[in-house]
Amino acid sequence: MGPGEPRRARRRARQRDEGAKLLFHQSTHESLETQMELESQAIAASGHTEDFREGVTAFAAKKTPTFRGR
């Protein structure tokens, strides 16, 4: 892990949390169909991360994942 990596990981985690909060707040005024589409897009985007692959691999191997915020 490089010297700036913890800072980048925290920034990515903060962006992820902000995205989840935005989806939550939008749910109060979006139609169910629109909200489901927005959440589907967010889930699809998260599937392209190293952490997602780590989680799936660890689950399949029945091991504890090591997330790095990537």
C-alpha positions, 0 to 999 in steps of 0.5 A: 500500500502506497503512502497516499493509499489510506487517504484515497481509501477514505475518500472512496468510502466517503463517496460511497456513503454519500451515494447511499445517502443520496439514494435514501433521500431520493426514495422519498420523492421518486417513483418506485420504478425510478428508485429501483433503476437508480439503485440497480445502477449503483449496484452495477457500478459497485460490481466493478470494484476490487472490493466487490471481487474480494468480497465475492471471492472471500465468500466463496472461499468461506474466508474473511474479506480484506477490503482496501477501498478500491 
